[in-house]
Amino acid sequence: MRPTKSDDDALVDLVDAVLRTGAVVEADVVITVADVPLVGLKLRAALAGMKTMTEHGVFEEWDEAHRLGNREAAGERIE
């Protein structure tokens, strides 16, 4: 019996790798009409799991505030 891998597994592996290690996507877009540039956009997006983001110093304050709020809402004693 030979092991098989379906096409769906490739997407799951890709998403797992991106969330584990993270990815940054950058794009520059210029909207023109009749060869006249009207709008310029510089876009940057970071995609990663929260654990990866907080390890790299992104969303630390947000994560801490939400964890604290969730513990208070659950009735835990916060010291």
N, C-alpha and C positions, 0 to 999 in steps of 0.2 A: 504494500500500500504506500503510495507516494503522497507526501503532504501537498496540499493545494492552497492557493491564496486567491481570494476573490478580488475583483476590482474595487470593491468597497473598502477593503483593508488599506489600500494605498491612501485614500483620503483620511482615514482615521490616523494613520501613521504620520501624515503631513501635519494635521492639526495638532497631534501630540507633540511633534518636534517644535512647531512654532510656539505653542504655549509653554513648553519647557525651556527653550532657549531664547525665544523672542525674535521679532523681525521688525525692521524699520522700513517703511515705504515712503519715498519722496517723489514728488511730482511738481513740475513747473508747467503751468497752463497759461497760454495767451489766447484770448478770444479776440478775433479780428473780423471786421466786416469791410469788404472791398479793399483788402490789403491795408486797412487802418487798424492798428492795435487799440482795442478799447479797454480791456480788462486783463490784468495779470494776476495770477494766483500762484502762490508758493505753498504747497501742501506737504505736511510731514505727519505721519501716523506711526505710532509704536503699538505693536500688538504682541502681547505676552500674557501669561498667567499672572495672577496677583502675587504669587510667591516670587516669581522672577522679577516682577516690577519692583516690589519692595526691597529685594536683595540689591537692586541697582539704584535705590534711592528715589524711585518714582512712586508717588501716591502713598508715601509713608504716613504723612499726617492724616490723609483721608482714611486710610485703612485703620489707623489707631482710633480715630474718632468714631468710625462706624462700629468697630469691635466693642468699644466702650459703650456706645449707645445700645447695641444689641444685648450686652450683658445687663445693663440697667433695665432694659425692657423685659428681660427674662426674670428679673427680680434678684439677680445676684448681688451680693454685697461687694461694693467697690471701695477699696482702701487706697 
